């Protein structure tokens, strides 16, 4: 037998003290025994059965989100970053068995959440991200690809969400030699958009010219799984997921089952409580099991 929540058993110490301090009262003794049985029940005694290996259909997915300044552009509503963020939140809801890692990047990548099937945890990490605290500027896909290749979580699907930055040469050979399938969600438009800062001022370069951010055309050459923002984040997430769903691989997981025993002490506690507060109490008083030696003292 195994106790799944042994911490609750510490409550038995004061229960035993109370028991020996109240030997003169029959009802008090029975109430304490009932409490003892309830605590034993909530500590969840079980018999552990043999583990079974089951197959689950899920994917190893790395989501890489560009958080550079150009993601503030509003050619996608409300802006590129907020649309991308909503798309990720929609992706997290599509398959609870997917093992997902979240990386944010500018010139350098940062693992925001390690690979996990606990998708609400990833959602909390994403919602907690404060982009204004990210000091580095620009976008480096090469540094991102090097980081992704160094991560060993088996066969991987990389969902890259970016506008591509201003890189004139993207080294895709880094991914080709690895077991990584690349899917790109290109944020922005061909025409491009101005960028506004937090004060709603238009961003200008050193020459005083307006900075126009466009989708980097080199992105499309990196993969055949290339998407742009649809009418809604949900539609966009569905399109991306359908493209990688056919690549799903079944993984094996050990599942443990238990024979629950908590019902036994709980049932006994209910029976004792019922008998104590009905005419059946006389049977308890006459029972040798509960006719304790009243001369017992606690030392």
PyMOL commands that set and color helices and strands:
alter all, ss='L'
color gray80, all
select helices_A, chain A and resi 6-21+26-42+69-72+80-91+119-128+131-133+141-150+173-176+217-221+233-245+262-276+281-286
alter helices_A, ss='H'
color red, helices_A
select strands_A, chain A and resi 2-3+45-48+52-58+60-66+99-105+109-116+156-162+180-186+193-194+212-213+225-228+249-255+258-260
alter strands_A, ss='S'
color yellow, strands_A
deselect
rebuild
show_as cartoon
